[in-house]
Amino acid sequence: MILIRSIRSVKRMMGGRRLWVLLVLLFLLLEGTACQWAGPSRPQAEELELYFNDPLAGLPRLDRPQAQAGRLRDKLIELIAKAKGRIDAAIYSLDDPGVIAALRRACHRGVRVRILTEAEEYTDRLDSLSCPELRLDRNDRLMHDKFMIVDEELVWTGSANWTENSFYYDANNALLLKDREIARAYRLEFEQMFRFGRFGPAKEDNNDEEFKVTGVTVEVYFAPSDRPRQVLLRLIGKARERIELAMFYYTDEALHWALVAALARGVRVQAVLDSRGFENFAISRMDELLALGAGIGVVEAIPGLVHHKYAIIDREIVLTGSANWTVSGMDHNDEDLIVIYSSELAARFAAEFERLYQDALAYDREPLSPPRVTLRHYNTQDVSARVEWRPHLERRPDFYELCRARSSYGPCEQTFRIPNDHWYFADETALPGRTYYYRMRSVLGGEYSDWSNEYVVTAGFPACPPTGADWECDCDDKLDNNGNGYIDCDDYDCAAAIACIGPQWPKIEPIEFIPGVLPAEEVERNLEKYLGKIITVRFYVVSTYDSGKVIYLDSPGDYKENFTAVIFKRDEENFLARGIRPELDYNRKLIEVIGKLREYNGPEIILRVPEQIRVVEE
């Protein structure tokens, strides 16, 4: 007999998805575990534990791996070593030899080990995992989870992949949740992917979301089936005092405007943003957030990644998990989002946030602090050897000296003098096939800093076919390599290529942000005062008009002179996907809109997502 533990589960059983839910539960029953899951949990020490690594501990040379990993890696290996019956892991990337060895030992002592990993991240090191059951994902985007279920009662999850980079060089967090009901929710998610081959939008919402762990409310959501964006928007909308964000990729427009709206109502917003995400400025919203004022955010300065994906609301609620704040993370990838209502845990996340925030500020103010050379490069096309670093942004050195050696911290076979506002260097003298060790130091007034960490690279053989390529892989050959009609820098593939952007660190042009709400009449009377600024405007929509290309929301008066909110047809889908028909649902309503004011037949604001609009009165 299967006992269903909540009203929500019963509703799902009775709804249109009951066949799928019954199929999964039947599988669990046949596995001999369904009764364990469904019955009352036996007495246990329910706990919630949090772990961070510490990549700052090894600076400047990153030569203290144990300190850099903190307790995070050791705890993961310890959990694997203590497993008695089963380990189920959905992990985006796995290459750490210690973790692989621990999984192999667990399997050999009789633990059933099942591993699901992202196909694009498969490495030869996984070939040694002959004992565990290993499967690759079938998501045409990413299986981006980082969770493990141990003995059907423990869940390990967070932002950390099981890789050497994640443990030693990237800033990451991990949660250990000791709760059978949470483990059950993760097991159901795992079975959908591993057993039944359902990924991304094909998955069903078949789990409960709310749990209690030692008196703390914990919510668990899976992407995309549990619509995590809506959860984030709801909680951002409830923020009263402050929001702190530590994020790798930040590109989702709805979440961005939700944060801007929070700023408008007086919430303090601060962010630590990863520099590799910031460099991907063609699609990132990071520059737009940083442009809203001093103190809102910093670009981190560690050699690895700020790989966190967390936010803290009012120092009371933590939002964390595997999902970046991107369209892929919300709508396409396999991800998890954990919401924890705990001021104690929020304080620990806030301490990590503050540590990274203050480190970036201190680095920028000390030009003779050793430069920090980037360990992973994502924009390496058409270059045989490229070195990147995080420049000092507030007080700059006179210049940087780049050393190229043939051994670790060996004598420089060649040095290069680099301007102080550059963030990358393409070594055109590197010989293909040779391995080089690059390091840097800053120079100010004849004084030299200590050497940085090293970047090790084997120079490649740039090769790009004149036609028939999968992408525009050569951005300065005056050829359409992928045959899509766009050549070199006009092709989106080349947005971050060195041939198309200068080596100077991207400059952020500040945008004045005016908090509070302005009536449309005030904006119309003082257009020059508000032009080009981010403002919130309140007005009554007297009429709407769909021209076929643009939807207009008109304020009272002459529509050619008075304030208008504009939705281009290409953005209408953002509203329709949320069940909103702009020309009907906003007509004859008192609304507030937020955005950058521009002038075109009078003042107007362009609206791209529903988060830019708030209905004040029906």
C-alpha positions in Angstrom: 0.0 0.0 0.0 1.3 3.4 -0.9 0.6 6.2 1.5 0.4 9.7 0.0 1.8 12.2 2.4 0.1 15.5 1.4 -3.0 17.0 0.0 -0.9 18.4 -2.9 0.2 14.8 -3.8 -3.4 13.7 -3.8 -4.4 16.5 -6.1 -1.6 15.6 -8.5 -2.7 11.9 -8.4 -6.3 13.0 -9.2 -5.2 15.4 -12.0 -4.2 15.0 -15.6 -0.7 13.9 -14.6 -1.8 11.0 -12.4 -0.6 8.4 -14.9 2.9 9.7 -14.9 3.0 10.1 -11.1 1.6 6.6 -10.6 4.2 5.2 -13.0 7.1 6.7 -11.0 5.6 5.6 -7.7 5.0 2.1 -9.1 8.7 2.0 -10.1 9.7 3.0 -6.5 7.5 0.3 -5.1 9.0 -2.3 -7.4 12.4 -1.1 -6.3 11.4 -2.0 -2.8 11.6 1.6 -1.6 8.2 3.1 -2.0 6.9 2.0 1.4 10.0 3.5 3.0 9.4 6.8 1.3 5.6 7.0 2.0 5.5 5.9 5.6 6.3 8.0 8.6 10.0 8.8 8.8 11.8 6.9 11.6 13.4 9.1 14.3 16.5 10.8 13.0 18.7 13.8 13.5 17.3 16.1 10.9 19.8 18.8 10.1 20.8 21.4 7.5 24.5 22.0 7.0 26.2 24.6 4.8 29.7 24.5 3.3 31.8 27.1 1.4 35.1 26.6 -0.2 37.7 29.4 0.0 39.6 30.2 -3.3 40.9 33.4 -1.7 43.0 31.4 0.8 45.6 30.4 -1.8 46.3 33.9 -3.2 48.4 35.1 -4.9 49.8 31.8 -6.3 46.9 29.5 -5.5 49.3 27.0 -3.9 47.3 26.0 -0.9 44.7 23.5 -2.3 43.5 22.1 1.1 42.8 25.6 2.4 41.2 26.6 -0.9 38.8 23.6 -0.9 37.8 24.3 2.8 35.5 21.5 4.1 33.4 21.3 1.0 35.3 18.6 -0.9 36.2 16.6 2.2 32.6 16.5 3.3 31.4 15.3 0.0 33.9 12.4 0.0 33.0 11.6 3.6 29.3 11.3 2.6 30.2 9.0 -0.2 32.4 6.9 2.1 29.6 6.5 4.7 26.9 5.5 2.2 25.4 2.1 3.0 22.9 1.2 0.3 22.5 3.7 -2.5 23.9 6.8 -4.1 22.0 8.6 -6.8 23.8 11.6 -8.3 22.8 14.1 -11.0 26.0 16.1 -11.5 26.7 18.5 -14.4 30.5 18.0 -14.4 32.6 15.4 -12.6 36.4 15.1 -13.0 37.9 15.2 -9.5 40.1 12.1 -8.9 39.3 11.9 -5.2 35.6 12.0 -5.7 35.8 9.4 -8.6 37.8 7.1 -6.4 35.3 7.5 -3.5 32.4 6.5 -5.8 34.4 3.6 -7.2 35.1 2.3 -3.6 31.5 2.7 -2.6 30.4 0.6 -5.6 32.9 -2.1 -4.8 31.7 -2.4 -1.2 28.1 -3.1 -2.4 26.6 0.4 -2.6 24.4 0.8 -5.6 25.8 3.9 -7.4 23.9 5.6 -10.2 25.3 8.7 -11.9 23.7 11.0 -14.4 26.0 13.6 -16.0 25.9 16.2 -18.8 27.0 14.7 -22.1 29.0 17.8 -23.1 31.1 17.5 -19.9 32.0 13.8 -20.2 35.8 13.3 -19.7 38.1 10.3 -20.0 38.5 10.2 -16.2 34.9 8.8 -16.1 36.0 5.8 -18.0 37.4 4.4 -14.7 33.9 4.3 -13.3 33.2 0.8 -14.6 31.2 -0.3 -11.5 28.6 2.5 -11.1 25.8 2.9 -13.5 26.6 5.9 -15.6 24.3 7.6 -18.0 24.5 10.8 -20.1 21.7 13.3 -20.3 19.3 13.8 -23.2 18.6 17.5 -22.7 19.3 19.5 -25.8 20.3 22.3 -23.4 22.0 21.3 -20.2 21.5 18.9 -17.3 22.9 21.4 -14.9 22.0 19.8 -11.6 24.6 19.2 -8.8 22.8 17.0 -6.4 23.3 13.6 -4.7 20.9 11.5 -2.7 22.5 9.1 -0.1 20.6 6.2 1.4 17.3 7.8 0.6 17.7 10.3 3.5 20.5 12.7 2.7 20.6 15.3 -0.1 23.8 17.2 -1.1 23.2 20.1 -3.5 24.3 23.6 -4.3 26.4 25.4 -6.9 29.5 23.2 -6.8 30.3 20.8 -9.6 32.5 17.9 -8.6 35.6 19.2 -10.4 39.0 20.4 -9.4 38.2 23.9 -10.6 35.0 24.0 -8.6 36.6 22.8 -5.4 39.9 24.7 -5.5 39.5 27.8 -7.6 35.8 28.8 -8.0 33.7 30.3 -5.2 31.0 27.7 -4.4 28.6 26.6 -1.8 27.0 23.2 -0.9 24.0 22.3 1.3 23.5 19.0 3.1 19.9 18.4 3.9 19.2 15.5 6.2 15.5 14.9 5.6 13.7 11.9 4.1 10.9 13.9 2.5 13.3 16.2 0.7 15.3 13.1 -0.3 12.1 11.7 -1.7 11.5 14.8 -3.8 15.0 14.6 -5.2 14.6 10.9 -5.9 11.5 11.5 -7.9 13.3 14.1 -9.9 16.3 11.8 -10.4 14.1 8.9 -11.6 12.4 11.1 -14.2 15.8 11.8 -15.8 17.8 8.6 -15.1 15.1 5.9 -15.4 12.6 7.4 -17.7 14.7 9.7 -19.9 12.6 12.9 -19.3 14.6 16.1 -19.3 14.0 19.8 -19.5 10.4 20.8 -20.5 9.5 17.1 -20.8 9.6 16.6 -17.1 6.5 16.7 -14.8 6.0 18.5 -11.5 5.5 15.5 -9.4 7.1 16.5 -6.0 6.0 18.5 -2.9 7.8 21.8 -2.5 7.6 22.7 1.1 9.3 20.9 4.0 10.4 21.5 7.6 14.0 20.7 8.6 14.7 21.2 12.4 11.9 23.8 12.4 13.2 25.7 9.4 11.0 26.0 6.3 12.7 24.7 3.2 11.2 24.9 -0.3 12.6 22.8 -3.2 11.8 23.6 -6.8 13.1 21.9 -10.0 13.5 23.6 -13.3 11.7 24.0 -15.6 8.7 22.1 -14.3 8.3 24.1 -11.0 8.6 27.5 -12.7 11.5 28.8 -10.6 11.4 32.2 -12.1 8.0 32.8 -10.7 9.3 31.8 -7.2 12.2 34.3 -7.5 9.9 37.1 -8.8 7.5 36.5 -5.9 10.2 36.7 -3.3 12.0 39.7 -4.9 8.7 41.4 -4.9 8.3 40.9 -1.2 11.7 42.3 -0.2 11.4 45.2 2.2 15.0 46.3 3.0 17.8 44.6 1.1 18.7 42.1 -1.5 22.2 40.7 -1.8 23.1 38.7 -5.0 26.1 36.5 -5.7 25.8 35.3 -9.3 27.8 33.7 -12.1 25.5 34.4 -15.1 22.9 37.2 -14.9 21.0 37.6 -18.2 17.3 37.1 -17.4 15.4 40.3 -18.2 12.4 39.6 -16.0 14.6 39.0 -12.9 16.6 42.1 -13.8 13.6 44.4 -13.9 12.3 42.8 -10.7 15.5 44.0 -9.0 15.2 47.4 -10.6 11.7 47.7 -9.4 12.9 46.7 -5.9 15.4 49.6 -6.1 12.6 51.9 -7.1 10.6 51.1 -4.0 13.6 51.8 -1.7 15.1 48.3 -1.3 18.9 48.3 -1.1 20.3 46.0 -3.8 23.9 44.8 -3.9 25.6 42.3 -6.1 28.9 40.4 -6.6 29.0 39.4 -10.2 31.4 37.1 -12.0 33.8 38.8 -14.4 33.5 36.1 -17.0 29.8 36.6 -17.0 30.4 40.4 -17.2 32.7 40.0 -20.2 29.9 38.3 -22.0 28.3 41.7 -22.3 26.5 41.0 -25.5 23.7 39.2 -23.5 24.5 40.0 -19.9 22.4 42.4 -17.8 25.3 42.9 -15.4 26.4 46.2 -16.9 22.8 47.5 -16.7 22.7 46.6 -13.0 26.1 48.1 -12.2 25.3 51.3 -14.2 22.5 52.1 -11.8 24.8 53.6 -9.2 27.9 53.3 -7.0 27.5 50.7 -4.3 25.1 48.5 -6.1 27.6 46.0 -7.3 31.1 44.9 -7.9 32.8 42.6 -10.5 34.6 39.9 -8.5 38.4 39.6 -8.6 39.2 36.0 -8.0 41.2 34.0 -10.6 38.4 31.4 -10.8 34.7 31.9 -11.1 32.2 33.3 -8.6 30.1 30.3 -9.4 27.5 31.0 -6.7 23.8 31.3 -7.7 22.3 32.7 -4.6 20.4 35.7 -3.3 19.6 36.8 0.3 16.3 38.6 0.9 16.2 40.9 4.0 18.8 38.7 5.7 16.0 36.3 6.4 15.5 34.2 3.2 18.2 32.4 1.1 17.6 31.5 -2.5 20.3 29.1 -3.8 20.8 26.0 -6.0 22.3 25.2 -9.4 20.4 27.7 -11.6 22.0 30.8 -13.0 19.6 33.7 -13.4 19.3 33.1 -17.2 16.5 32.1 -19.6 18.2 28.7 -19.9 18.5 28.3 -16.2 14.8 29.1 -15.7 13.1 27.6 -18.8 15.3 24.9 -20.4 18.0 23.3 -18.2 17.5 20.7 -15.5 18.2 22.7 -12.3 17.2 23.0 -8.7 16.3 26.1 -6.6 16.2 25.9 -2.8 14.5 28.5 -0.7 15.4 28.5 3.0 13.6 30.7 5.6 16.4 31.1 8.2 18.1 34.3 9.5 20.9 32.2 10.8 21.7 30.6 7.5 21.1 33.9 5.7 23.8 35.5 8.0 26.3 32.8 6.8 25.5 33.4 3.2 25.8 37.2 3.8 29.2 36.8 5.4 30.4 35.0 2.2 28.9 37.7 0.1 30.6 40.4 2.1 33.9 38.7 1.9 33.9 38.5 -1.9 32.5 42.1 -2.1 35.2 43.6 0.1 37.9 41.6 -1.6 37.0 43.1 -5.0 37.0 46.6 -3.5 40.3 46.1 -1.8 41.9 44.7 -5.0 40.7 47.7 -7.0 42.2 50.1 -4.4 45.6 48.5 -4.2 47.4 48.7 -7.6 50.4 46.8 -6.2 48.4 43.9 -5.1 49.4 40.9 -7.3 47.3 40.7 -10.5 44.8 37.9 -10.7 45.1 35.9 -13.9 42.0 34.2 -15.1 42.1 30.4 -15.0 39.4 29.6 -17.5 38.8 31.4 -20.8 35.6 31.2 -22.7 36.5 33.5 -25.6 39.5 31.8 -27.1 38.5 31.5 -30.8 40.9 32.4 -33.5 43.8 32.7 -31.0 46.7 30.3 -30.4 47.5 31.6 -26.8 45.5 34.2 -25.0 45.9 35.4 -21.4 43.2 37.2 -19.4 43.3 38.9 -16.0 41.2 41.1 -13.8 42.6 44.7 -14.0 42.7 47.0 -11.1 39.7 49.4 -11.7 40.0 52.2 -9.1 43.7 52.9 -8.6 45.6 51.6 -11.6 49.3 50.7 -11.8 51.4 52.3 -14.4 51.4 49.1 -16.5 51.4 45.3 -16.2 54.3 43.1 -17.0 53.4 39.7 -18.4 56.0 36.9 -18.2 56.0 33.8 -20.5 58.0 30.9 -19.1 58.5 27.2 -20.1 58.2 25.9 -16.6 56.2 26.7 -13.5 57.6 30.1 -12.1 60.6 29.5 -14.2 62.7 32.2 -15.9 60.9 34.5 -18.3 61.8 33.6 -21.9 59.9 36.7 -23.0 58.1 39.6 -21.2 55.4 41.9 -22.5 54.4 45.4 -21.3 50.6 45.7 -21.0 48.6 48.9 -20.7 46.9 49.3 -17.3 43.4 49.3 -18.6 43.7 46.0 -20.6 42.2 42.7 -19.5 43.6 40.3 -22.1 46.6 39.7 -24.3 46.9 37.5 -27.4 50.4 36.1 -27.7 51.0 36.0 -31.4 54.6 34.8 -30.9 53.5 31.5 -29.1 54.5 28.4 -31.1 51.6 25.9 -31.7 52.1 22.7 -29.7 54.3 24.3 -27.0 53.1 24.6 -23.4 53.7 28.0 -21.7 53.4 29.3 -18.2 52.1 32.9 -18.0 52.3 35.1 -14.9 51.9 38.8 -14.3 52.9 41.6 -11.9 51.9 45.2 -11.7 54.3 48.1 -11.8 53.7 51.5 -10.1 56.4 54.2 -9.7 59.2 51.8 -10.3 57.9 49.4 -7.7 56.9 45.8 -8.6 54.1 43.7 -7.0 54.6 40.0 -6.3 53.9 37.6 -9.2 50.4 36.5 -9.8 49.1 33.0 -10.1 49.9 31.2 -13.3 47.9 30.4 -16.4 49.2 27.3 -18.2 48.3 26.8 -21.9 49.4 24.7 -24.8 49.3 27.0 -27.8 46.8 25.8 -30.4 46.6 25.7 -34.1 43.9 28.2 -35.1 41.9 26.6 -37.9 38.6 27.7 -39.3 37.2 26.5 -42.6 36.3 29.2 -45.1 32.8 27.8 -45.4 30.7 25.1 -43.8 31.7 25.9 -40.2 29.2 25.4 -37.4 29.9 29.0 -36.2 31.7 32.1 -37.2 35.1 30.7 -36.0 37.4 33.3 -37.6 36.3 36.9 -36.9 38.7 38.8 -39.1 39.0 36.8 -42.3 36.3 38.7 -44.2 34.5 35.4 -44.9 31.1 34.1 -43.9 32.4 30.9 -42.2 29.0 29.5 -41.1 27.0 30.7 -44.1 24.4 32.6 -42.2 24.8 35.9 -44.1 26.8 37.7 -41.4 30.6 38.2 -41.7 33.1 38.5 -38.9 32.1 41.1 -36.3 28.6 41.4 -37.7 28.0 37.8 -36.6 26.7 37.2 -33.1 29.3 34.4 -32.7 32.0 37.1 -32.7 30.4 39.3 -30.0 33.3 38.5 -27.6 36.1 37.8 -30.1 39.3 39.8 -29.6 39.0 40.9 -33.2 35.7 42.6 -32.5 36.2 44.1 -29.0 39.1 46.2 -27.7 41.4 44.9 -25.0 40.2 47.7 -22.7 38.0 46.6 -19.8 34.4 47.4 -20.7 33.5 50.8 -19.5 30.2 51.2 -17.7 28.3 54.4 -18.5 26.2 55.3 -15.5 22.5 55.7 -15.8 20.8 58.0 -13.3 18.1 56.2 -11.4 15.3 58.1 -9.7 13.5 56.2 -7.0 9.8 56.7 -6.2 6.9 57.1 -8.5 6.2 60.1 -10.9 2.8 61.0 -12.3 2.8 61.1 -16.1 1.9 64.8 -16.0 5.2 65.6 -14.2 7.2 63.7 -16.8 5.4 65.5 -19.6 6.1 68.9 -18.1 9.7 68.3 -17.3 10.8 66.0 -20.1 14.4 67.2 -20.3 14.8 66.6 -16.6 14.0 62.9 -16.8 15.2 62.1 -20.3 17.6 59.1 -20.4 17.0 58.2 -16.7 15.4 55.1 -15.2 12.1 56.3 -13.7 8.7 54.8 -12.6 5.7 56.5 -14.1 2.1 56.2 -13.0 -0.8 56.9 -15.5 -4.2 55.8 -16.4 -4.4 53.8 -19.7 -7.2 55.6 -21.6 -6.7 53.4 -24.7 -4.4 50.8 -26.3 -3.5 50.4 -30.0 -1.9 47.4 -31.8 -0.3 48.7 -35.0 0.9 45.2 -36.0 4.5 46.1 -35.0 3.9 48.0 -31.8 1.4 47.9 -28.9 0.8 51.4 -27.5 -0.5 52.1 -23.9 -1.7 55.7 -24.1 -2.1 58.2 -21.2 -4.8 60.9 -21.3 -4.4 63.6 -23.9 -2.8 63.7 -27.4 -1.0 60.4 -27.9 1.5 62.2 -30.2 2.6 64.4 -27.3 1.7 62.8 -24.0 3.3 59.9 -22.2 3.1 56.4 -23.8 4.3 53.0 -22.8 5.4 50.9 -25.8 5.6 47.1 -26.3 7.2 46.0 -29.5 5.6 42.9 -31.1 8.9 40.9 -30.8 8.4 41.2 -27.0 4.7 40.5 -26.9 5.5 36.8 -26.4 7.0 37.6 -23.0 3.6 38.8 -21.9 1.5 36.1 -23.7 3.6 33.4 -22.1 2.4 34.7 -18.7 -1.3 34.8 -19.8 -1.2 38.6 -20.4 -2.7 40.2 -23.5 -1.3 43.8 -23.2 -3.8 45.6 -25.5 -6.7 44.1 -23.5 -5.4 43.5 -20.0 -3.9 46.9 -19.4 -6.6 48.9 -21.1 -8.6 51.2 -18.7 -6.3 50.4 -15.8 -4.2 52.6 -13.5 -0.7 51.3 -13.9 3.0 52.0 -13.0 5.7 51.3 -15.5 9.5 51.4 -15.0 12.2 51.9 -17.6 14.5 54.3 -19.3 12.7 57.4 -20.5 13.2 58.4 -24.2 11.5 60.8 -26.5 9.6 59.7 -29.7 6.4 61.7 -30.4 6.5 62.7 -26.7 7.9 60.8 -23.7 7.8 57.1 -23.7 9.2 54.0 -22.0 9.7 50.7 -23.8 8.4 47.7 -22.0 9.9 44.3 -22.7 8.7 42.1 -19.8 5.7 42.2 -17.5 7.9 43.0 -14.5 8.1 46.5 -15.8 4.4 47.0 -15.2 2.4 47.0 -12.0 -1.4 47.3 -12.1 -2.4 49.8 -9.3 -6.2 49.7 -9.8 -8.4 47.5 -12.0 
